[in-house]
Amino acid sequence: MNLLDEKSFDFSIRIVKLNKYLQNVYKEFVLSKQLLRSGTAIGALIAEAQYVQSKADFINKLQISLKEANETRYWLKLLYACDYLTYTMHESMLKDIESLIRLLTSSINTSKKKNNVSTI
């Protein structure tokens, strides 16, 4: 398992636990479901990318994962702004998602350079 796989899997676990917390403590089901969907999709897309048929498909899966990571960042900010997350919870989750975004961006750019595709 590489660093991106490991970090995305660990983040998915945190997202599942946060979803449970939001549903149990706040009875919040709509925003938490959005967060669960986008937050776990990151790792699922990275896992899919390991068995693609082409380099272009690999890059595409990582780019979609990056979009999901950005969406997850949005939901985390919204949940914090609406007082569902404490400052500490928000900062901790934000730190993890920003790290994933950096790793994904770097991986995409490296793959594009190796395949002579313009970088993001």
Helices and strands as residue ranges (DSSP letters): H 3-26, H 30-49, H 55-81, H 87-114
